[in-house]
Amino acid sequence: MKPTLTLLAAGALALAACSKHEPEPGEATENAAAAATATVASTLTTPPPGAAAPATPTPPAPPAAPKEAGPLASVLHPALLDPSKAKEKAPDLYKAKFTTSKGDFVVEVHRDWAPNGADRFYNLVKVGFFDDTRCFRAIEGFMVQFGISGDPAVNAKWQEMGIPDDPIKQSNKRGYVTFAQRPTPNSRSTQVFVNYSDSNSRLDNSFAPFGRVVQGMDVVDGFYKGYGESPNQGLIQAQGNTYLDAQFPKLDAIKHAEIVK
């Protein structure tokens, strides 16, 4: 494990966790997203200090064929642009099936574990929020995190739509599913993570599981982990799949999620 103690956000956020563990599952702020976008824009147009210009200009190589992008989430699911309507009460027990680039997995949700989290997850699945998103943070032996839309317009509507905190009734054991959050109250919005290990009990002080993977945990285990902490949450919020597909093309994708019996 790397002795890193920063939340994955576009700027360092102090944690109260022990420094011998991975960063906790966290979300970037809106200001961090804007700052990250501005920083990257400037670095793309400014040559590194001391870089010498080539003596003879070299003709540019033909551009690679761009990856064909599908319709934006807000076009496929217009309701995503109005989070105020996604407030249906979830059943006491339900399942959500995720179809991914690695295969399918199923999450069983128990509303009595974390009612607010269960309701939000239910509505996110029903409204199509997770469709065509990426598993942008996967760390061996820790967890995999997803839940930022590939459509920046959708992120702008949902990023500050936090839900009230739930009492923590379950432990973050292997296969248990939990909302990511900032180190502030009532900051859970759309990002969730699946625990890879039974040794994540340190998260039990802040993170309330609402469900568990009951089918396809081998699929979840197989999500690509080669990029580690590199994807920048601020840039995902601001640029969506355009940023991820260009810079991190090996990330696994959630193609579709639906409520099943």
Buried (B, 14 or more C-beta within 10 A) or exposed (E): EEEBBBBBBBBEBEBEBEEEBBBBBBBBBBEBBBBBBEBBEEEEEEEEEEEEEEEEEEEEEEEEEEEEEEEBBBEEBEBBBEBEEBEEEBEEEBBBBBBBBBEEBBBBBBBEBBBBBBBBBBBBBBBBBBBBBBBBBBBEEBBBBBBBBBBBBBBBBBBEEBBEBBEBEBBBBBBBBBBBBBBEEEBBBBBBBBBBBEEBEBBBEBBBBBBBBEEBBEBBBBBBBEBEEEBBBBBBBBBBBBBBBEBBEEBBBBBBBBBEE
